[in-house]
Each structure stands twice: as structure tokens, then as C-alpha cells.
Amino acid sequence: MSKDTSFLFSGIKFNRKKFAADFSKFKEKKESAVKNEEIFEDESSASEAETMPIVKKRKRKSKSTSSAPVEGFNVFKSSTSEIVPKEIDSSEVDSEAKKEYHRQMERDALLRKQHNIHVSGMNVPSPLQTFAELRSRYKCGSYLVRNLAELGFKEPTPIQRQAIAILLSGRECFACAPTGSGKTLAFVCPMLIKLKHASTDGIRAVILLPTRELAAQTARECKKLTRGTKFHIKLMTKQLVNSADFSKLHCDILISTPYRVQYAIRKKKLDLSRVEYLVLDESDKLFELGLVKQVDIIVKACSNPSITRSLFSATLPDSVEELARTLMHDAVRVIIGRKNSASESINQKLIYVGSEEGKLLAIRQSFAESLNPPVLIFVQNKERAKELYNELKYDDIKADVIHADLLQAEREDAVDNFRAGKTWVLIATDVIARGMDFKGVNCVINYDFPDSPAAYIHRIGRCGRAGRRGEAITLYTEADVPFLRNIANVITASGGEVPAYILTLPKRKWKKHRPGREPISVKPQDEDE
Ligand SMILES: Nc1ncnc2c1ncn2[C@@H]1O[C@H](COP(=O)(O)OP(=O)(O)OP(=O)(O)O)[C@@H](O)[C@H]1O
């Protein structure tokens, strides 16, 4: 994680002069609010709180007292105001209202417990019980419920139950839910409901993702969900960024990597001032050095004061969480299961192979005994991906390779062939470790030890998705032993078992673990000379 993030989200500045009256009111309100607040104990410093969210809070206040109050209160308010006759004593109404409010809180708590949903924030909206509520509670277009049914989605996943309700109440949200648990739909559904229908008024929503493959996949998902509507969903391709006249582009939802959007902002005058929804998917990756500055340019360009922003990932480091807590407005934190843990539907194994050469022998032997495709193999870098591919391509298995040196079209082919079952074994670098939804992957092999626990969680999360089972095998050599304990902790946290001695190894503070490794080959070294 980059430390250099203080400028992030600083696009919306509070104009003290213009809002002097509101500012003094806000200050009083804030002081009392802070006393009551149970969570977000580590409130932002005074200067941050003053410069950023105040304009927004003013707007949000009016939102929550008029049309879209916090869900629990909303339900209770409208029901009592309709049925209570005027002559009834108001204290009775109050006590009945309070009772109903508490009953609702209990129902919410039960549902959250049932689905392992943990929330922090004031007045968190009730989680969804069914997708039908999208229509009954939020009046969504019938197309959405129909499309969800056609996609075979019978009930919302835990992250969808809670995040959809939060975002539809106009609150911002940062969420951590396991790989393959349906986070995409959790942010696309509320976006579509809030946008209501297609418009030609400029870009209204932006979804940022760290890789092109992931952006393309998310655009496909959005299109499936908007079948039968006129929504304009645009994937920011190289061609679009170079050729489009953005002032004339019809686009409701723009989906892209940060690089292309910031390029379009700087060089092509892309206007994001009307954006109402901004999603940072794989947010911890987007906040890493190299991407964070691009993300910041985009966040600043999304200058609409009533924007709703959300962060999603399967891994949420404390540093990202701190940033989100400090800078988002009235945000709700949602954690599904245990924070930063692997999906429980993956059977995880650690295998000692001694040396680099031992890895290739282990893979060959295991494929000869039983190969249950599709299998994904992760290696440390593109050179090693090419080397392993050169070793396996003559074996009797259909193998392919994907890494950053390939042309975009070649990368797409590799992913498509793997999805279609034409490739049995795909050798990959971390370029596809995050977010890619390969439904049927049976096994992930970490040929090279992952460079961080987060990388491990994302890599193995390419299998065991949407309730299916998967298997993850991690090979390790002597060079990896110092980092073994950290991975073992992830395994045990998600219910897996590891040899007892590993848990006695010392814990390591882990930056990036990318040791120099012998080239992948079983040929004796002097054969090539
Ligand atoms: N309610 C649902 N019922 C059944 N399947 C669902 C549901 N919602 C999403 N899915 C499916 O679950 C799979 C995983 O969803 P998605 O890719 O959004 O996961 P994710 O949580 O974003 O994972 P990652 O952290 O790896 O990015 C997809 O194939 C998606 O179609």
C-alpha cells in the first residue's frame, strides 16, 4: 500500500466562506454526534473533517430526512404515519414506534448473524431478505428482477443483501467479502436502480478496476443485468479512448482501468462532473503505488458533491480501511465472514518440494496421476510463465500462458479458450489473480509462492466460486519457509488444516516476497551452453 495517499479523495473541498452558516451548525451537530457514535472511533483529524465532507453532509442530511431516510427508521415511520389516527396520544405513538424500531433491529441482527454479515456505522439499513425486495422496497424496474432470475440467481449472497441496501439508502460503503461471493452484483444492482433509466446527460457512473480483463468482465456482467433496457454501458477500450468525442458520447456507466480514464481526463477533456456513483473494485490494489495517483485524478474529476462512492475487495488492509474511514462520508463498513480470509469452499494444501527442480517434477507427477481440468497455475513473473509454458507445451496436456507481455488480443484469446475448456491448464502471472471469474476452475496451483497473503487469497479465489468447491495447492521451497507461517494463518482462518510445526514458525512482517529463483527446467544447466 502506498503511504502517499493523503491527496486521495481530496477533490471535494469545503468552501468555508460560502457555507459559513452551515459550517457553524455542522460544527455543533458534529460535536454531539461524535459523542453518540459507537463506531469509527478513530475519527478523522479536525482538519480533514473540516475540509472534506461538509458540503456533502449538508446534502445528505436533507436526503435522509426527506425522501430516503435510513432504512430502519424509514420503514417504521411510513407504517406508523399511515395507520395511527390523529387523536391517539403522541407518547403512545412514540412508544409503539420505538417498539417496532427495536423489533426491526432484532430482525436485522438475526439475518446478519445467519449470513455472517458484520457491519459498523450508524443506522445501517436492513439487509435484503430476497431479490423481490428490489421491487417491493426500492421500486426497481421489472427488467432487473427478470434478468436476475434468468441468470439463475435465486437469492442474494450475503454481501449483496447488505451492500445493496446500504448503497440504495444513499450511504457510502467499504466492503470486504470473500472471493467469488458476488461483489460485482452488489455494486452494479444499486447503481442501476438509482440511475433508473438511460440518459444522454453525460457519464453518471464509473467503475474502476485494476486490469483490462477485469474491466471487460465487469462490462459483460453489467450488460447481462441490463438486458432489455437502453442503458449505455461503455468499456473504455484503447480505441474508445483514442477516437471518442467524449462530449457526444452516450454513456451511463463507464467501466475502465484507472490509466485510460485519467488519460481521457487529461488529454481528451472527459467530463466526470455529473458522476453520481463511483466504485473502486479491488480497491486495495487500486490504492497501491503506481495506480493511486491515477485513481486520485479520477476521484477529483468526479466533483459532483452528492456522489456515492464505494470500495470493494476480498482483502482490506488496515491502511486502506483507515483511509476509507477518514475520508468517506458517513460510510458503512461491511465485512462478510472474517476480514482478509480465503473462501471457505476451497480445500487448501501446502506441499514442500525442496528445490525449484522439485516443483516441475511434482507438477508432472501430479498431472500424470490425475489431472482434473481446468487448472490454473500461478508463477512469480512473466519470464517464469514463459519458461513453464515451454516445459509443459510438449506434454500431453493442453496448456496455454497469459502474462503482461502478450498483446491484448492474445490475452483475451488465452482467457476465452480457458473459459471455453479448449485450454486445460493456464499458466499465469498475477495479472489474472484478481477478480477473474472462471466458474469451473477445479484447482489453483501456486507453482511459485505468492508474494503476499493478499495475493494468496486472490489467486486461490479463482476456484471455489459462487458456492462451488475448489482445491488450492501451494508448492514451497526452502526460500519460502520464512513466509510460510503467514499463509498457514490464512489457511487456518478459513477452516483449513496445516502441519502443526508450521504454526510454531516465527511470524514475519511481510513486504513483497519475490526471491531470485533458478530457471524452470529439468535440463542440466550445461546442456544449453
Ligand atoms: N446471487 C447470486 N447467486 C448465485 N450466483 C451468483 C450470485 N451473484 C453472483 N453470482 C455469481 O458468482 C460468481 C462470482 O461473482 P463475482 O465475480 O462478483 O465475485 P467477487 O466477489 O467479485 O469475486 P472476486 O473477489 O474474486 O472478484 C459469478 O459467476 C456470478 O455470476
PDBQT file of the ligand as one rigid body, heavy atoms in Angstrom, charges set to zero:
ROOT
HETATM    1  N1  LIG A 601     -26.931 -14.137  -6.030  1.00  0.00    +0.000 N 
HETATM    2  C1  LIG A 601     -26.170 -14.980  -6.703  1.00  0.00    +0.000 A 
HETATM    3  N2  LIG A 601     -26.492 -16.286  -6.779  1.00  0.00    +0.000 NA
HETATM    4  C2  LIG A 601     -25.696 -17.155  -7.462  1.00  0.00    +0.000 A 
HETATM    5  N3  LIG A 601     -24.571 -16.805  -8.118  1.00  0.00    +0.000 NA
HETATM    6  C3  LIG A 601     -24.207 -15.516  -8.073  1.00  0.00    +0.000 A 
HETATM    7  C4  LIG A 601     -24.979 -14.536  -7.374  1.00  0.00    +0.000 A 
HETATM    8  N4  LIG A 601     -24.396 -13.346  -7.510  1.00  0.00    +0.000 NA
HETATM    9  C5  LIG A 601     -23.278 -13.547  -8.253  1.00  0.00    +0.000 A 
HETATM   10  N5  LIG A 601     -23.184 -14.840  -8.606  1.00  0.00    +0.000 N 
HETATM   11  C6  LIG A 601     -22.099 -15.474  -9.412  1.00  0.00    +0.000 C 
HETATM   12  O1  LIG A 601     -20.992 -15.652  -8.531  1.00  0.00    +0.000 OA
HETATM   13  C7  LIG A 601     -19.786 -15.585  -9.270  1.00  0.00    +0.000 C 
HETATM   14  C8  LIG A 601     -18.781 -14.706  -8.543  1.00  0.00    +0.000 C 
HETATM   15  O2  LIG A 601     -19.229 -13.363  -8.556  1.00  0.00    +0.000 OA
HETATM   16  P1  LIG A 601     -18.213 -12.144  -8.607  1.00  0.00    +0.000 P 
HETATM   17  O3  LIG A 601     -17.287 -12.309  -9.747  1.00  0.00    +0.000 OA
HETATM   18  O4  LIG A 601     -18.992 -10.911  -8.498  1.00  0.00    +0.000 OA
HETATM   19  O5  LIG A 601     -17.398 -12.421  -7.258  1.00  0.00    +0.000 OA
HETATM   20  P2  LIG A 601     -16.473 -11.451  -6.431  1.00  0.00    +0.000 P 
HETATM   21  O6  LIG A 601     -16.957 -11.493  -5.036  1.00  0.00    +0.000 OA
HETATM   22  O7  LIG A 601     -16.360 -10.136  -7.095  1.00  0.00    +0.000 OA
HETATM   23  O8  LIG A 601     -15.079 -12.232  -6.509  1.00  0.00    +0.000 OA
HETATM   24  P3  LIG A 601     -13.570 -11.651  -6.550  1.00  0.00    +0.000 P 
HETATM   25  O9  LIG A 601     -13.242 -11.187  -5.173  1.00  0.00    +0.000 OA
HETATM   26  O10 LIG A 601     -12.766 -12.825  -6.939  1.00  0.00    +0.000 OA
HETATM   27  O11 LIG A 601     -13.555 -10.541  -7.528  1.00  0.00    +0.000 OA
HETATM   28  C9  LIG A 601     -20.144 -15.077 -10.657  1.00  0.00    +0.000 C 
HETATM   29  O12 LIG A 601     -20.104 -16.160 -11.552  1.00  0.00    +0.000 OA
HETATM   30  C10 LIG A 601     -21.554 -14.570 -10.514  1.00  0.00    +0.000 C 
HETATM   31  O13 LIG A 601     -22.287 -14.725 -11.693  1.00  0.00    +0.000 OA
ENDROOT
TORSDOF 0
